Amino acid sequence: MMDLIKALLPSICVGLLFWYVMRNILRADRREREQIEKFYSEHEVNEITDNAESDVKLTQSNKSDYGKSDHGKGDATRPDG
């Protein structure tokens, strides 16, 4: 019986360690999501777009602009170098 315990003890310890690490990761993720939700509920997204001092400019893109572009079509030429 003692040999069986000695054989299973490393596996049990690794399993407990894995359970403990995963539990802490999931709890940290849950707390982070709660904090993000709290932040966004307190600060509306419209405050960012109305800020005139912001360096970020939000613009809308037209779907027709994508069709006019050569990006991603594979027919653009590369300069020889």
DSSP file (Angstrom, degrees, kcal/mol; ACC not computed):
  #  RESIDUE AA STRUCTURE BP1 BP2  ACC     N-H-->O    O-->H-N    N-H-->O    O-->H-N    TCO  KAPPA ALPHA  PHI   PSI    X-CA   Y-CA   Z-CA
    1    1 A M     >        0   0    0      0, 0.0     4,-1.7     0, 0.0     5,-0.1   0.000 360.0 360.0 360.0 -38.1    0.0    0.0    0.0
    2    2 A M  H  >  +     0   0    0      1,-0.2     4,-2.3     2,-0.2     5,-0.2   0.850 360.0  55.9 -67.8 -33.2    2.8    2.4    0.8
    3    3 A D  H  > S+     0   0    0      2,-0.2     4,-1.8     1,-0.2    -1,-0.2   0.876 105.4  52.4 -65.1 -36.6    4.4    1.7   -2.6
    4    4 A L  H  > S+     0   0    0      2,-0.2     4,-2.0     1,-0.2    -2,-0.2   0.907 109.9  47.8 -65.5 -42.2    1.2    2.8   -4.3
    5    5 A I  H  X S+     0   0    0     -4,-1.7     4,-1.9     1,-0.2    -2,-0.2   0.910 111.5  50.5 -64.7 -42.7    1.1    6.1   -2.4
    6    6 A K  H  < S+     0   0    0     -4,-2.3    -1,-0.2     1,-0.2    -2,-0.2   0.846 111.9  48.6 -63.8 -33.6    4.7    6.7   -3.2
    7    7 A A  H  < S+     0   0    0     -4,-1.8     4,-0.4     1,-0.2    -1,-0.2   0.862 117.5  39.3 -75.3 -35.6    4.0    6.1   -6.9
    8    8 A L  H  X S+     0   0    0     -4,-2.0     4,-2.5     1,-0.2     5,-0.2   0.661  94.0  84.8 -89.1 -17.1    0.9    8.3   -7.0
    9    9 A L  H  X S+     0   0    0     -4,-1.9     4,-2.5     1,-0.2     5,-0.2   0.885  89.1  48.8 -57.6 -45.1    2.2   11.2   -4.8
   10   10 A P  H  > S+     0   0    0      0, 0.0     4,-2.4     0, 0.0    -1,-0.2   0.912 113.2  48.1 -62.3 -40.1    4.1   13.1   -7.6
   11   11 A S  H  > S+     0   0    0     -4,-0.4     4,-2.3     2,-0.2    -2,-0.2   0.902 112.1  49.1 -66.1 -39.7    1.1   12.9   -9.9
   12   12 A I  H  X S+     0   0    0     -4,-2.5     4,-2.5     2,-0.2    -1,-0.2   0.916 111.7  49.2 -65.5 -42.8   -1.2   14.1   -7.2
   13   13 A C  H  X S+     0   0    0     -4,-2.5     4,-2.4    -5,-0.2    -2,-0.2   0.909 112.0  47.6 -64.1 -42.3    1.1   17.0   -6.3
   14   14 A V  H  X S+     0   0    0     -4,-2.4     4,-2.6     2,-0.2    -1,-0.2   0.901 111.8  51.3 -65.9 -39.6    1.4   18.1   -9.9
   15   15 A G  H  X S+     0   0    0     -4,-2.3     4,-2.4     2,-0.2    -2,-0.2   0.914 111.1  47.1 -62.8 -43.5   -2.4   17.9  -10.3
   16   16 A L  H  X S+     0   0    0     -4,-2.5     4,-2.4     2,-0.2    -2,-0.2   0.895 112.1  50.3 -65.4 -40.0   -3.0   20.0   -7.2
   17   17 A L  H  X S+     0   0    0     -4,-2.4     4,-2.4     2,-0.2     5,-0.2   0.923 111.1  48.8 -62.9 -43.9   -0.4   22.5   -8.4
   18   18 A F  H  X S+     0   0    0     -4,-2.6     4,-2.5     1,-0.2     5,-0.2   0.916 111.6  49.7 -61.1 -43.9   -2.1   22.7  -11.8
   19   19 A W  H  X S+     0   0    0     -4,-2.4     4,-2.3     1,-0.2    -2,-0.2   0.908 111.4  49.0 -61.8 -42.7   -5.5   23.2  -10.2
   20   20 A Y  H  X S+     0   0    0     -4,-2.4     4,-2.0     2,-0.2    -2,-0.2   0.910 112.9  46.2 -65.0 -44.0   -4.2   26.0   -8.0
   21   21 A V  H  X S+     0   0    0     -4,-2.4     4,-2.2     2,-0.2    -2,-0.2   0.931 114.2  47.5 -65.6 -45.9   -2.5   27.8  -10.9
   22   22 A M  H  X S+     0   0    0     -4,-2.5     4,-2.5     1,-0.2     5,-0.2   0.893 110.0  53.3 -64.2 -39.1   -5.6   27.5  -13.1
   23   23 A R  H  X S+     0   0    0     -4,-2.3     4,-2.3    -5,-0.2    -1,-0.2   0.918 110.9  46.6 -60.8 -43.5   -7.9   28.7  -10.3
   24   24 A N  H  X S+     0   0    0     -4,-2.0     4,-2.3     2,-0.2    -2,-0.2   0.873 111.3  51.5 -68.6 -36.4   -5.8   31.8   -9.8
   25   25 A I  H  X S+     0   0    0     -4,-2.2     4,-2.3     2,-0.2    -2,-0.2   0.938 112.3  45.9 -64.1 -46.0   -5.6   32.5  -13.5
   26   26 A L  H  X S+     0   0    0     -4,-2.5     4,-2.3     1,-0.2    -2,-0.2   0.889 112.9  49.7 -66.1 -39.1   -9.4   32.3  -13.8
   27   27 A R  H  X S+     0   0    0     -4,-2.3     4,-2.4    -5,-0.2    -1,-0.2   0.905 111.2  49.2 -65.5 -40.5  -10.0   34.4  -10.7
   28   28 A A  H  X S+     0   0    0     -4,-2.3     4,-2.5     2,-0.2    -2,-0.2   0.900 111.1  50.1 -65.1 -39.9   -7.6   37.1  -12.0
   29   29 A D  H  X S+     0   0    0     -4,-2.3     4,-2.5     2,-0.2    -2,-0.2   0.913 110.6  49.6 -64.1 -42.2   -9.3   37.1  -15.3
   30   30 A R  H  X S+     0   0    0     -4,-2.3     4,-2.1     2,-0.2    -2,-0.2   0.918 112.2  47.6 -62.6 -43.9  -12.7   37.5  -13.7
   31   31 A R  H  X S+     0   0    0     -4,-2.4     4,-2.3     2,-0.2    -2,-0.2   0.897 111.6  50.8 -64.6 -39.6  -11.5   40.4  -11.5
   32   32 A E  H  X S+     0   0    0     -4,-2.5     4,-2.4     2,-0.2    -2,-0.2   0.921 109.8  49.5 -64.3 -43.5  -10.0   42.1  -14.6
   33   33 A R  H  X S+     0   0    0     -4,-2.5     4,-2.4     1,-0.2    -1,-0.2   0.882 110.4  51.3 -62.7 -38.0  -13.2   41.7  -16.6
   34   34 A E  H  X S+     0   0    0     -4,-2.1     4,-2.3     2,-0.2    -1,-0.2   0.909 110.9  48.0 -64.3 -41.5  -15.1   43.2  -13.6
   35   35 A Q  H  X S+     0   0    0     -4,-2.3     4,-2.5     2,-0.2    -2,-0.2   0.888 111.4  50.1 -67.0 -38.5  -12.8   46.2  -13.4
   36   36 A I  H  X S+     0   0    0     -4,-2.4     4,-2.6     2,-0.2     5,-0.2   0.924 111.7  48.2 -64.8 -43.6  -13.0   46.8  -17.2
   37   37 A E  H  X S+     0   0    0     -4,-2.4     4,-1.9     1,-0.2    -2,-0.2   0.898 111.9  50.0 -63.3 -40.2  -16.8   46.7  -17.0
   38   38 A K  H  X S+     0   0    0     -4,-2.3     4,-1.7     2,-0.2    -2,-0.2   0.913 110.8  49.9 -63.4 -43.0  -16.7   49.1  -14.1
   39   39 A F  H  X S+     0   0    0     -4,-2.5     4,-2.5     1,-0.2    -2,-0.2   0.938 112.6  45.8 -61.6 -47.7  -14.4   51.4  -15.9
   40   40 A Y  H  < S+     0   0    0     -4,-2.6    -1,-0.2     1,-0.2    -2,-0.2   0.798 110.1  54.0 -70.3 -26.7  -16.5   51.5  -19.1
   41   41 A S  H  < S+     0   0    0     -4,-1.9    -1,-0.2    -5,-0.2    -2,-0.2   0.839 114.4  41.7 -73.4 -30.1  -19.7   52.0  -17.1
   42   42 A E  H  < S+     0   0    0     -4,-1.7     2,-0.6     1,-0.2    -2,-0.2   0.831 119.3  44.7 -82.1 -33.5  -18.1   55.0  -15.4
   43   43 A H  S  < S-     0   0    0     -4,-2.5    -1,-0.2    -5,-0.2     2,-0.1  -0.938  80.9-144.9-116.7 112.9  -16.5   56.5  -18.5
   44   44 A E    >   -     0   0    0     -2,-0.6     3,-1.0     1,-0.1     4,-0.4  -0.425  18.0-125.5 -74.7 152.3  -18.6   56.5  -21.6
   45   45 A V  T >> S+     0   0    0      1,-0.2     4,-1.2     2,-0.2     3,-1.1   0.783 105.5  70.3 -67.6 -27.3  -16.9   56.0  -25.0
   46   46 A N  H 3> S+     0   0    0      1,-0.3     4,-1.9     2,-0.2    -1,-0.2   0.777  86.5  66.2 -63.4 -26.3  -18.3   59.2  -26.3
   47   47 A E  H <4 S+     0   0    0     -3,-1.0     4,-0.5     1,-0.2    -1,-0.3   0.848  99.9  51.3 -63.9 -32.1  -16.0   61.2  -24.0
   48   48 A I  H X4 S+     0   0    0     -3,-1.1     3,-0.7    -4,-0.4    -1,-0.2   0.916 111.3  45.4 -70.7 -43.2  -13.0   59.9  -26.0
   49   49 A T  H 3< S+     0   0    0     -4,-1.2    -2,-0.2     1,-0.2    -1,-0.2   0.783 111.5  52.9 -73.6 -25.9  -14.4   60.9  -29.4
   50   50 A D  T 3< S+     0   0    0     -4,-1.9     2,-0.6     2,-0.0    -1,-0.2   0.548  81.2 108.1 -85.0  -7.1  -15.5   64.4  -28.1
   51   51 A N    X   -     0   0    0     -3,-0.7     3,-0.8    -4,-0.5    -4,-0.0  -0.605  50.8-167.6 -76.2 114.6  -12.1   65.2  -26.7
   52   52 A A  T 3  S+     0   0    0     -2,-0.6    -1,-0.2     1,-0.2    -4,-0.0   0.733  83.9  59.7 -75.1 -22.3  -10.5   67.9  -29.0
   53   53 A E  T 3  S+     0   0    0      2,-0.0    -1,-0.2     0, 0.0     2,-0.1   0.521  80.0 113.5 -84.2  -4.5   -7.0   67.4  -27.5
   54   54 A S    <   -     0   0    0     -3,-0.8    -6,-0.0    -6,-0.2    -5,-0.0  -0.410  60.4-148.7 -71.4 141.6   -6.8   63.8  -28.4
   55   55 A D  S    S+     0   0    0     -2,-0.1     2,-0.5     2,-0.0    -1,-0.1   0.650  76.3  89.0 -79.7 -16.6   -4.2   62.7  -31.0
   56   56 A V        -     0   0    0      2,-0.0     2,-0.6     1,-0.0    -2,-0.1  -0.713  61.9-162.7 -89.2 127.2   -6.5   59.9  -32.2
   57   57 A K        -     0   0    0     -2,-0.5     2,-0.6     2,-0.0    -8,-0.1  -0.944   6.9-151.3-110.7 121.3   -8.9   60.8  -35.0
   58   58 A L        +     0   0    0     -2,-0.6     2,-0.3    -9,-0.1    -2,-0.0  -0.811  22.9 171.9 -93.7 123.4  -11.8   58.4  -35.5
   59   59 A T        -     0   0    0     -2,-0.6     2,-0.3     0, 0.0    -2,-0.0  -0.924  30.5-120.2-129.0 155.2  -13.1   58.3  -39.0
   60   60 A Q        -     0   0    0     -2,-0.3     2,-0.4     0, 0.0    -2,-0.0  -0.728  24.1-145.8 -91.9 144.0  -15.5   56.1  -40.8
   61   61 A S        -     0   0    0     -2,-0.3     2,-0.3     3,-0.0     3,-0.0  -0.894  10.5-131.1-110.3 141.5  -14.4   54.1  -43.8
   62   62 A N    >>  -     0   0    0     -2,-0.4     3,-0.7     1,-0.1     4,-0.7  -0.671  10.4-136.0 -86.9 142.6  -16.5   53.4  -46.8
   63   63 A K  H 3> S+     0   0    0     -2,-0.3     4,-0.9     1,-0.2     3,-0.4   0.786 105.9  62.4 -67.4 -25.4  -16.8   49.8  -48.1
   64   64 A S  H 3> S+     0   0    0      1,-0.2     4,-0.9     2,-0.2    -1,-0.2   0.787  93.7  62.9 -71.2 -25.3  -16.4   51.2  -51.6
   65   65 A D  H <> S+     0   0    0     -3,-0.7     4,-0.7     1,-0.2     3,-0.2   0.840  97.6  57.3 -65.8 -32.1  -12.9   52.5  -50.7
   66   66 A Y  H >< S+     0   0    0     -4,-0.7     3,-0.7    -3,-0.4    -1,-0.2   0.878 102.7  53.3 -67.5 -36.8  -11.7   49.0  -50.0
   67   67 A G  H 3< S+     0   0    0     -4,-0.9    -1,-0.2     1,-0.2    -2,-0.2   0.786 104.7  55.5 -69.0 -26.6  -12.6   47.9  -53.5
   68   68 A K  H 3< S+     0   0    0     -4,-0.9    -1,-0.2    -3,-0.2    -2,-0.2   0.678  92.3  92.0 -78.5 -17.9  -10.6   50.7  -55.1
   69   69 A S    <<  -     0   0    0     -4,-0.7    -3,-0.0    -3,-0.7     0, 0.0  -0.456  66.4-148.8 -82.0 149.4   -7.4   49.7  -53.3
   70   70 A D    >   +     0   0    0     -2,-0.1     3,-1.6     2,-0.1     4,-0.4   0.439  60.8 123.4 -89.3  -1.6   -4.8   47.3  -54.7
   71   71 A H  T 3  S+     0   0    0      1,-0.3    -2,-0.1     2,-0.1     0, 0.0  -0.408  79.6   6.3 -65.3 127.4   -4.0   46.1  -51.2
   72   72 A G  T 3  S+     0   0    0     -2,-0.2    -1,-0.3     1,-0.0    -2,-0.1   0.435  98.8 103.9  85.3  -0.5   -4.4   42.4  -50.8
   73   73 A K  S <  S-     0   0    0     -3,-1.6    -2,-0.1     1,-0.0    -1,-0.0   0.673  79.8-132.7 -88.9 -16.8   -5.0   41.7  -54.4
   74   74 A G  S    S+     0   0    0     -4,-0.4    -3,-0.1     1,-0.1    -4,-0.0   0.541  81.3  99.4  82.1   6.0   -1.6   40.3  -55.1
   75   75 A D        +     0   0    0     -5,-0.4     2,-0.2     2,-0.1    -4,-0.1   0.292  47.3 117.7-108.2  11.1   -1.0   42.3  -58.3
   76   76 A A        -     0   0    0     -6,-0.2     2,-0.3     1,-0.0    -4,-0.0  -0.567  61.5-130.4 -76.5 139.9    1.1   45.1  -56.8
   77   77 A T        -     0   0    0     -2,-0.2    -2,-0.1     1,-0.0    -1,-0.0  -0.653  12.4-137.2 -91.8 148.1    4.7   45.3  -58.1
   78   78 A R        -     0   0    0     -2,-0.3     2,-0.2     1,-0.0     3,-0.0  -0.813  23.6-111.5-101.4 143.0    7.7   45.4  -55.9
   79   79 A P        -     0   0    0      0, 0.0     2,-0.3     0, 0.0    -1,-0.0  -0.509  34.5-114.4 -70.8 141.0   10.6   47.8  -56.7
   80   80 A D              0   0    0     -2,-0.2     0, 0.0     1,-0.1     0, 0.0  -0.576 360.0 360.0 -75.1 134.9   13.8   46.0  -57.7
   81   81 A G              0   0    0     -2,-0.3    -1,-0.1    -3,-0.0     0, 0.0   0.431 360.0 360.0-142.2 360.0   16.5   46.5  -55.2
